[in-house]
């Protein structure tokens, strides 16, 4: 199957044109699963909660309609980040498929000023059993918490879809460790561009990437390009946790020797 | 305080000269804590269990006497790996100080053919509160299990002493992630050289390194040199888990959302 990361350059607050940019990039590509960046439709660098509220949507809002329409036309799956308006405001990722909405993930580990704007996710780390394999989602800063990818991998995911807005240079390499330690695939979709708003100046580093369970960087985009990067993978490879004839990474966990509470 | 990694080139089975090489390197350096490689006194690539048995020592054996003698003379602490002969045979690391033996760690996650030769560690991940800071130990392959460093960090260690025999090229970078995600220092001491024995041909990659809680590589040795690399650090820096005004990495753990059993 073909997995793709979509690297975009959203303009803050321009939801309509940001969604059109992403849809246009995906229209021109061929993949079974596309992963888009965190908050790909709104931009990231909010100044206050009113902006967040103003740009929020229900999970079946206009962004969903555009994305799920494409998923239906192309008969594919799409993971994308957006501001979810529900009982509270969440930094969420949705999974859309040919038949509509499949699942939702709400960011649990909020980074920096996100703590002012969003409620922390309250749905754990759900896993979705698709025809192409088992998929889980985590967003951006979760790469810093090994428990995030571990929780997904222990529930059997083959691939972690990882919408991101990366700023720090070491972020892409961290995902190599996450894939190696869990023997899973990861598709990290990042944005590019700069947002200098309200005294906070952020430049996003691109480098969207797809990493294999062996830690191989199957695709890594450049810092300043937009586009789609696809790789052909066999997701079932992630189900085998043996790294040699004596070591199965997961059977080898010694939970009785850990102290993780 | 000054932390040092010692990169050696042991000859298989030549315990006396291997220990003398390491002692000589440390005699010529100045540090409060030295970390030596895994199995630095014996070499690593055992062919059968009889060899392991033959080269094993009690925790207060000849290697300990040489190392602890140096620790007393130089008034320093030394972590080193050796084959421990106890109720069973363990791939262990000992911590010696000016007053003698301080602690022991038995490798929990055995790699590849080590599973044929050693019993898995059964002492958890002990933490030692030294005048220079809180120190824990893990050995080589433990870098692959995020639970190892996490268990140590949650118990408050400032520095992970990490005796290793690294072969794979991605190993040193994995420790950057371990330090970042736990905000701790790590001192990874690796060996160099090649051991082609019994049909298994291993080349060790050197690159001993000291990494800061911010993921900075404070020292990284070359692939083919022996020697000592020292850095001056403030270990107390590891006690601060705040990465910005909104995020404390450890307070931000959402244990109720993880599934790690």
Interface residues (C-beta under 8 A of the other chain):
Chain A: X108 X109 X110 X111 X112 X113 X114 X115 X116 X120 X121 X122 X124 X125 X144 X145 X146 X147 X148 X150 X151 X154 X155 X170 X173 X174 X176 X177 X178 X180 X181 X215 X244 X246 X247 X249 X252 X253 X254 X255 X257 X258 X259 X260 X261
Chain B: X108 X109 X110 X111 X112 X113 X114 X115 X116 X120 X121 X122 X124 X125 X144 X145 X146 X147 X148 X150 X151 X154 X155 X170 X173 X174 X176 X177 X178 X180 X181 X215 X244 X246 X247 X249 X252 X253 X254 X255 X257 X258 X259 X260 X261
